Amino acid sequence: MYGDYIGTGIPFSFLEKRLSGARDTVWNRTGNAGLLSYPFNAFSAYNGVEVVAGNCFTCHTSRMEGQLVPGLGNVESDFQKA
């Protein structure tokens, strides 16, 4: 929920104003990660810049009968479209 899965991402400062008042209501994370939706994570890149990137739950979480199920394949996204 907090890890560096990709190593790089979009600088957090680019998104910070748009995230004003947002909260992670699924995992209840703290810090900058707590301002993001569950399939995204904030972390420091190798150069020290705080960035945002997808995490495991981008592809491995879906809803079933109204409940969020971590580990279930994401059936709502198609990452193969050109």
Protein Blocks (a to p, Z undefined) as FASTA:
>chain_A
ZZcfkopacdfklmmmmmgoiacfklopghjllmpcfkbccdddfkopacddddfklmmc
cceehiacehiacfkbcfkbZZ
